[in-house]
Every structure is written in C-alpha cells, then in structure tokens.
Amino acid sequence: MNPRKPATIFEQHLFRQFDLGSWETQTLHLTVHQLAKAYGSLWALKDVSFDLPPGEVVALLGPNGAGKTTLLKLLAGLFTPTTGKIVLDGLQFDNNPTQRAAIGFLAPGEHLYENLTVRENLHFFTSLYKKRPAMSRIDASLEEVGLEQRSGEYVAALSSGMKCRLSIAKWKLLEPSLLLIDEPYGVLDGRGIDLLEGFLTAESQRGSVVIMASHHVARLLNLCTRAVILHQGKLIFDEPRQQPWDSFARAFGAFLPHEHSWSS
C-alpha cells in the first residue's frame, strides 16, 4: 500500500511562485581558485584550484576522507567556502538563485518529495526551475529511465535504485550546465548504470561540465576526459586523460591495496 499523501502539498509547491531570475540552459566554464573548507580546526579541503572548460567530464578520485564530497557540496552551494572562490563563466559564485539553477547535484540520498508521486516530483522540480515541459516530455523522461509504470506511485514506495533513476529523469528535464554526482553506482543495477552513463555522456556532448566522485575507478576512467585526485584535502593530481596514462597509475596506485591495480 502506498503511504498516505497530505492533500495540499503538491498544490502548494507546484503553483508557488519562485524568484529564480531568467535562467537558460547554456554551456559553462568552471574555475576553482584556492578553495578551502574548515570545520573548526580541521581542514577538509585546502588550496584546491582547477579550470574546466565546457564539456569536461571529471573523475573525482581519492581515498575515504580525501575531501571529495566536501568539494562537490561547495560547488553545489550547499557549503560555504572558508577561503577561495568558485567562478562560473567569469562571475564569482555567490550562491544566488540564478547561479544555483544552473547546477545539478545527483547523489543516492538526494532530496525528493516522498509524499508526492513520481510524476508529481517532476512537475514540482520543473516548476521550481521555471521550466514548463509538456506532459509528453515528462512521460518520455520516465519511460527512458524505466519508471513509466510507476508514475503514479509515491516516491516513498520506491527502492533506492528507483529513486536514483527518478533523479536522472529530473536532471534530464532540468538540463544543468554543471552536474555533480556523488557515489551513484552502489544503488544502481546494470540497466541503471547504463542509463546513468548514457545520460552523463549526453550531458557532456551538450556542453555541460560533469564531475563525478566514485570508488568505481575503471568505470569513471572509461567516461572521463580528465582525472582529479584528492588526498587529505589537497589536490595532488589533475590531468586530461591520456593513453597510456602512466602518471595516473603512479598517482592513484599509492591508495590501492597491495598487488591491486586501478583497472581491476
């Protein structure tokens, strides 16, 4: 049985007016300059700088506690930097609504409205971003991620993998210029992984910057155009993909168990 739905939530959120400014889909140039984040006396990220042109797909790698999720949340505007700056198309990121509308953050725990149906979630988020896709496009996005038969179910009834698929449908409709992904593979089955990777490839071809953190290194290296490695909050490696890539093998090999390779 589906969880009970509060009668007014969808109507309250769908028709509320949001001041997001004039937002249009566009390619994005991202520059990060000496970015740092401290929690009290602990520095989770220290002096990180890089420059990413439109269409770049970045494999964000490093051991547990390296600062990957902190970096993604800074770029998403969920955390405020202690020092440093983020620049989007030449303008410093100050977390205003227009800039946030160009950024997507996809993670297994990403917020969805569990007391709305699958279709209602897509209506809500497209309304929030002042986009008005036709019903046929919403239905097509659900069909693309295999949720067309679940469009009337409440999100609370979905598995974690199905919620991740719904998030893919959501960001397909919203078309962000900067897409940030944090450890998505663990909740997805084989078909879900194919959907995710096809989506990320299409976003790159559209000109979006894609940054994905994961411990599934071989999969990321098949997708990426660049790899960035963090260690203890510091950027220790930043190179475009090469073949062969001996410098990457040396840099990343230091974090692997004995007698393992990154391609295993």
Secondary structure as the mmCIF struct_conf table of DSSP 4:
data_model
#
loop_
_struct_conf.conf_type_id
_struct_conf.id
_struct_conf.beg_label_comp_id
_struct_conf.beg_label_asym_id
_struct_conf.beg_label_seq_id
_struct_conf.end_label_comp_id
_struct_conf.end_label_asym_id
_struct_conf.end_label_seq_id
HELX_LH_PP_P HELX_LH_PP_P1 ASN A 2 ARG A 4
TURN_TY1_P TURN_TY1_P1 ALA A 7 THR A 8
HELX_RH_AL_P HELX_RH_AL_P1 ILE A 9 LEU A 14
BEND BEND1 PHE A 15 ARG A 16
BEND BEND2 SER A 22 SER A 22
STRN STRN1 LEU A 30 TYR A 39
TURN_TY1_P TURN_TY1_P2 GLY A 40 SER A 41
STRN STRN2 LEU A 42 LEU A 52
TURN_TY1_P TURN_TY1_P3 PRO A 54 GLY A 55
STRN STRN3 VAL A 57 LEU A 61
BEND BEND3 PRO A 63 PRO A 63
TURN_TY1_P TURN_TY1_P4 ASN A 64 GLY A 65
BEND BEND4 ALA A 66 GLY A 67
HELX_RH_AL_P HELX_RH_AL_P2 LYS A 68 LEU A 75
TURN_TY1_P TURN_TY1_P5 ALA A 76 GLY A 77
BEND BEND5 LEU A 78 PHE A 79
BEND BEND6 THR A 82 THR A 82
STRN STRN4 THR A 83 LEU A 88
TURN_TY1_P TURN_TY1_P6 ASP A 89 GLY A 90
STRN STRN5 LEU A 91 GLN A 92
HELX_RH_AL_P HELX_RH_AL_P3 PRO A 97 ARG A 100
TURN_TY1_P TURN_TY1_P7 ALA A 101 ALA A 102
STRN STRN6 ILE A 103 LEU A 106
TURN_TY1_P TURN_TY1_P8 PRO A 108 GLY A 109
TURN_TY1_P TURN_TY1_P9 GLU A 114 ASN A 115
BEND BEND7 LEU A 116 LEU A 116
STRN STRN7 THR A 117 THR A 117
HELX_RH_AL_P HELX_RH_AL_P4 VAL A 118 LEU A 128
TURN_TY1_P TURN_TY1_P10 TYR A 129 LYS A 130
HELX_RH_AL_P HELX_RH_AL_P5 MET A 135 GLU A 144
TURN_TY1_P TURN_TY1_P11 VAL A 145 GLY A 146
HELX_RH_3T_P HELX_RH_3T_P1 GLU A 148 ARG A 150
TURN_TY1_P TURN_TY1_P12 SER A 151 GLY A 152
BEND BEND8 GLU A 153 GLU A 153
STRN STRN8 TYR A 154 TYR A 154
HELX_RH_3T_P HELX_RH_3T_P2 VAL A 155 ALA A 157
BEND BEND9 LEU A 158 LEU A 158
HELX_RH_AL_P HELX_RH_AL_P6 SER A 160 LEU A 174
BEND BEND10 SER A 177 SER A 177
STRN STRN9 LEU A 178 ASP A 182
BEND BEND11 GLU A 183 GLU A 183
HELX_RH_3T_P HELX_RH_3T_P3 TYR A 185 VAL A 187
HELX_RH_AL_P HELX_RH_AL_P7 GLY A 190 ARG A 206
TURN_TY1_P TURN_TY1_P13 GLY A 207 GLY A 207
STRN STRN10 VAL A 209 ALA A 213
BEND BEND12 HIS A 215 HIS A 215
HELX_RH_AL_P HELX_RH_AL_P8 VAL A 217 LEU A 223
BEND BEND13 THR A 225 THR A 225
STRN STRN11 ARG A 226 HIS A 231
TURN_TY1_P TURN_TY1_P14 GLN A 232 GLY A 233
STRN STRN12 LYS A 234 PRO A 240
BEND BEND14 GLN A 243 PRO A 244
HELX_RH_AL_P HELX_RH_AL_P9 ASP A 246 GLY A 253
TURN_TY1_P TURN_TY1_P15 ALA A 254 PHE A 255
BEND BEND15 LEU A 256 LEU A 256
HELX_LH_PP_P HELX_LH_PP_P2 PRO A 257 PRO A 257
TURN_TY1_P TURN_TY1_P16 HIS A 258 GLU A 259
TURN_TY1_P TURN_TY1_P17 TRP A 262 SER A 263
#
